[in-house]
Amino acid sequence: MKDFARFVKILDDEVYPNIELIRLVTDNLNTYKEKAFYETFSFH
């Protein structure tokens, strides 16, 4: 799960740094959970 969160961060920071919204379309696998972002980046 953390690999996915890091990949999305790279998309946001490096590939598309000047856009306001990234719309992700994913399948229903357990790999893509909101929890991965909180665990990886420790939002408080």
GROMACS elastic network, one bead per residue, 0.5 to 0.9 nm:
[ bonds ]
;  ai    aj funct       b0    kb
    1     4     6  0.53847   500
    1     5     6  0.66098   500
    1     6     6  0.89117   500
    1    30     6  0.79850   500
    1    32     6  0.63223   500
    1    33     6  0.71517   500
    1    35     6  0.83793   500
    1    36     6  0.52998   500
    1    37     6  0.83502   500
    1    40     6  0.86920   500
    2     5     6  0.50353   500
    2     6     6  0.61787   500
    2     7     6  0.85405   500
    2    31     6  0.86131   500
    2    36     6  0.54521   500
    2    37     6  0.71678   500
    2    39     6  0.75007   500
    2    40     6  0.57733   500
    3     6     6  0.51437   500
    3     7     6  0.61125   500
    3     8     6  0.87064   500
    3    31     6  0.89694   500
    3    36     6  0.86141   500
    3    40     6  0.88311   500
    4     7     6  0.50200   500
    4     8     6  0.62831   500
    4     9     6  0.86644   500
    4    31     6  0.72931   500
    4    32     6  0.68523   500
    4    36     6  0.77018   500
    4    37     6  0.85763   500
    5     8     6  0.52257   500
    5     9     6  0.62954   500
    5    10     6  0.87840   500
    5    32     6  0.82066   500
    5    33     6  0.88854   500
    5    34     6  0.86895   500
    5    36     6  0.60284   500
    5    37     6  0.53782   500
    5    38     6  0.89873   500
    5    40     6  0.68868   500
    5    41     6  0.84864   500
    6     9     6  0.50164   500
    6    10     6  0.62965   500
    6    11     6  0.87226   500
    6    37     6  0.82024   500
    6    40     6  0.76458   500
    6    41     6  0.88492   500
    7    10     6  0.51191   500
    7    11     6  0.63514   500
    7    12     6  0.87298   500
    8    12     6  0.62259   500
    8    13     6  0.86182   500
    9    13     6  0.59346   500
    9    14     6  0.81152   500
   10    13     6  0.51558   500
   10    14     6  0.53771   500
   10    15     6  0.66354   500
   10    16     6  0.85590   500
   11    14     6  0.57237   500
   11    16     6  0.58383   500
   11    17     6  0.77432   500
   11    22     6  0.86225   500
   12    15     6  0.62814   500
   12    16     6  0.53329   500
   12    17     6  0.55418   500
   12    18     6  0.84387   500
   12    19     6  0.81410   500
   12    21     6  0.89493   500
   12    22     6  0.76066   500
   13    16     6  0.64624   500
   13    18     6  0.85884   500
   14    17     6  0.56028   500
   15    18     6  0.89889   500
   16    19     6  0.60160   500
   16    22     6  0.85093   500
   17    20     6  0.85860   500
   19    22     6  0.74890   500
   26    29     6  0.81722   500
   26    32     6  0.73450   500
   27    30     6  0.88948   500
   27    32     6  0.80585   500
   28    31     6  0.82947   500
   28    32     6  0.76484   500
   29    32     6  0.64665   500
   29    33     6  0.87154   500
   30    33     6  0.65209   500
   31    36     6  0.83681   500
   32    35     6  0.84876   500
   32    36     6  0.73444   500
   33    36     6  0.56033   500
   33    37     6  0.77589   500
   34    37     6  0.56777   500
   34    38     6  0.70566   500
   35    38     6  0.52393   500
   35    39     6  0.61803   500
   35    40     6  0.85426   500
   36    39     6  0.51629   500
   36    40     6  0.59498   500
   36    41     6  0.84239   500
   37    40     6  0.51720   500
   37    41     6  0.58597   500
   37    42     6  0.76052   500
   37    43     6  0.80662   500
   38    41     6  0.54995   500
   38    42     6  0.50282   500
   38    43     6  0.55796   500
   38    44     6  0.85385   500
   39    42     6  0.55910   500
   39    43     6  0.81167   500
   40    43     6  0.86761   500
